[in-house]
Amino acid sequence: MDVLGRIGSYLGAAFSTKWNLLFVGGGVAAALISGFPGVVLPLVAAGEVYYLASMLASDRFRSAIDAQDAKARRAERAVGSRQAFERIRGSLTPELRQRFDQLQAHCERLIDLAAGLRGGIDTSSLESLDRLLWGHLRMIRGAQSLSDFIGHTDEAGIRQRIASLEKRLTALPADATKSAELRAVLEDDLRTTRERLGNIDEAQRKLGVIVAEVERLESKIAALAEGAVARRDVGDLAKRVDEVAEGMRRTDETMRQIQLPPELDDLEDPPPLLREEA
């Protein structure tokens, strides 16, 4: 927000306070009742200007308004990311949705264990767990999209067509003047078909990377939950959660390089999945 916008926000907040509205309303009423509005109203206006100026000059007041605005923006983003979460989770196949739910159950188990042994888990660790779940959901949705693409392609048929085109080109007469036009058409077709095969190979490569990242993340979370239960000790839980979350940030970078489907772009901030439940 620009400077003028911030000033307008501060003035609006200062004017709309309950006590100021009572002052302004009472002052105007008193001016009308007194029979001397030309005298009383300027005094009311002067008092209001002084009040607004003093509020605008107050660092404490401006900080309070900034904090309120920031909280409202966070709440708005949280609603948007929660809606995105529900939409993406709902688009998963039953098998992938169950896989995500199992990971979330592991995270909830960690929270319950921490609550039972030391009274709870700190906010930063909850946010880290939310980031892990959010990253996992995005990864398996990306994997599903790539899998759907690969499943709707005919790789064997494409390879056969490439072999057929190569054979036809080889069989063309050596006299370039007689076969030039047909050769150009076949070579263009061959380039296009090879490009299609390259797209499939690239999708398979990306899918392999995502699947490996998903399996790594699931193993990390399962190890956290099982290890904490076995030792009945969550003293280093926050540290280990943060370590896994740091790995998740590296995974986010990998996901950006992989180029996720458009529906997953700009969805890096996690919704408060576990934080709102805890």
N, C-alpha and C positions, 0 to 999 in steps of 0.2 A: 504494500500500500504506500502511495506517495505521501509527502509531508502534509499537503493540504487535506488529504483523506484522513490521516492520523489526527490532525487538529480537529476536523469535523467530528470524528469519532469521540474524542475527548470531550468536546463541547456538548455533543448530544447526550453523552453519559452523565455529564455534570448537570445539565438542565433537567434531565428526566428523573433525577433522584426524588424520592418521596417528599423530603423536607423542602427542597427547592420549589417543587410544584405547589406545595401548601403555601410557601411564602409568596410566590407570584400570584396565585389565585386569591389569597387573603389580601394582598396589597391592592390588587385591582378592585376587589369588592369594597375594601375600605375607602378607596378613592371615589368610587361611585356613591357610596353611602354618605361620605363626608360633605359632598356638595362642592368640593374643591379638587376635581380631578386634574385640573391644570397644574396644581401644586404637588399633589400626592403622587401622581403617575410618574413624573420625572424622577422623584426620589426612589420610587420602586425600581425604575429602570436603572438608575445609577447603582443601587444596591445589587441588582442582578449582574450588571457588568463587572462590578468589583468581585462578586462571588465567582463568576465564570473565569475571570482573569486569574484569581488566586488558585482555583482548581487546576487551570491550565499550567500554572507555574509550579505546581506541586509534583515533585518526583515520585512521591509515594502514590499519589492518585493516578498518575500516568502509568506507573508500573502495575497497579491493580487492574486498570483497564486493559493493558497489554496482556496480562495473564488471563483475563476473562476471554479476550478475543482468541488467544492461542488455544485455550481449552475448548472453545466452540469449534475452532477449525479442526482440532484433533478429534472431537466427537463426530464431526461431519465426515472426516476421512475414515474413521472407524466404521461408520454406517456403510460407507461405500465399499470398503474392503470386506466387510461382513457379507454384503450382498454378492460381491464377487466370489467369495468363498462358497456360499450356498449354490451359486450358479455353476461353478466349476465342479464342486463335489457332486452335484446332481447330474452332471453330464458324464460322469465316469461309469464304466461298466460295473455290474454288481461285484465282480471279482476285485477290481481295483478299489472300489469304494470300501470293501471289506478290509483290504490291505491297509488303506489309510486309517480306518477306524481302529484297527489293531495297534497301529503305531500311536494313535492318540490315547488309547487305553494304557499303553506303556507309560506315556507322559503323565497321565492322571495318577497312575500308580506311584510314580516318583513323588508327586505332590502330596498324596495321601501319606506316604511314608515319612516325608519330611515334616508334615503336620503332626504326625504321631510321635516323632522322636525329638523334635526340637521346636515345635510350635509353629512351623510353617516354612515356606521358601520365599526368599526375597524377590522383590519385584523385577529386578534385572534378570534373574534366572528364569522367572516366568515368561518374560519377554523373549528370552533366548529360546525357550521351549516353543513358544508360539512361532518364532521364526523358523525353527526346525520343521514344525508341522506344515507351515505355509509353504516352505521350500519343497517339502516332500510332495504336497498336493500339486504344486505347479509342475514338478518333475514327472509325476505319473500321468498328469493330463497331457504334457508334452509327448511322453512316450506313447500314449494312446493315439494322439493325432498322427504321429509318424507311423505307428503300426497300422492305422487305418489306411494311410496313403500307400504303404507297401502292399497291404492286403488287396488293394484295388488295382494293382498293376500286374501285368503279365510278363514277368522277367524272362521266363523261358521263351515266350513268343517273341520278345524283343531280340533276344540273343539269336534266335533262329532267323529272324529277318535280317539281322546284321550279316550273318553267314551267307544268306541268300543273295543279298546285295553285293557282297564282296565277290561271290562266285560269278554273278552276272557281269560285274565290271571286268573280272579277269577274262571272261569269255568274249568280250567285245573285240571286233576286228582291230588289227594293228593300225589300219588306215584311219588316222585321226579325222580326216575330212568327212568320212562316211558315218562315224560314230560320235562325233563331238557333241551334238545336241543331246543324244541319249546319255552319254557319259556324264554330262553336266547335271542332268536330272538325277541320275542314280547317285552321283557323289553328294549332291545336296541332301537327298533322302538318307544316305548313309550317315552324314554328319548329324542330321536331326535325330536319327534313331540311336546313334551313339550318345548323344546328349541326354536322351531319355534314360538310357541305361546308366549314365553317370549320375543322374538325379536319384535313381533308385539306390545306387551304391552309396551316395552321400547320405541319404535318409537312413540306410542301414547302419552306417558308421555313427551317425548322431544317436540313433536308437541304442546302439551298444554302449555309448558313453553314458546316456541317461540311465539305462538299466543298471550299469555298474555303480553310478552315484546313488541310485535309490537303494540298492542292496547294501552299500557301505553305510548309508545313513540309518537304515533299519537296524543293522548290526550294532552300530554305535549306541543307539537309544536302548535297544534290548540289553546290551551289556551294562549300561548305566543302571537300568531298573533292576536287573538280576543281581548285579554286584552289590548294590545298596541293600537289597533285601537279604542277601546271603550274609553280609557283614553286620547288618543292622546298624550301619554307620553312615550318616549323611554329612559328616563333617566337611568333606571335600566335594560335596555334590555340586555346589554352585560353581566351583572352579572347573569341574569336569563338564558341566553343562555349557559353560562359556567356551571351553575348548572345542566342543562339538559344534557350537554355534559359529565359531570362527571358521571351522571347516565348511559350514553352510554358506558363509559369505563367499568363500572361494568357489563353492559350487554355483552360487548366483552368477559369478563372473563367467563360469563355464556355460551356464544356461544362456547368457546374453550372447556369447560367441556362437552358440548353436543356432540362434535365431528361432525363438519360440513362436508358436502361432500368435497372430495379432491379439487374440483375446487375453493372452497372458502377458502382454507388454505392459510396462509401467505398473506392475502389481507386486512390487517388492516389499512394501510395508505390510507386516502381518496384521491381520485382524486380532482383536483380544480374545482368542479362543479359550485359553486356559486362565488368563487373568480375570475374565469376567466370571468364571466358574469358581475360582479359588476364594 
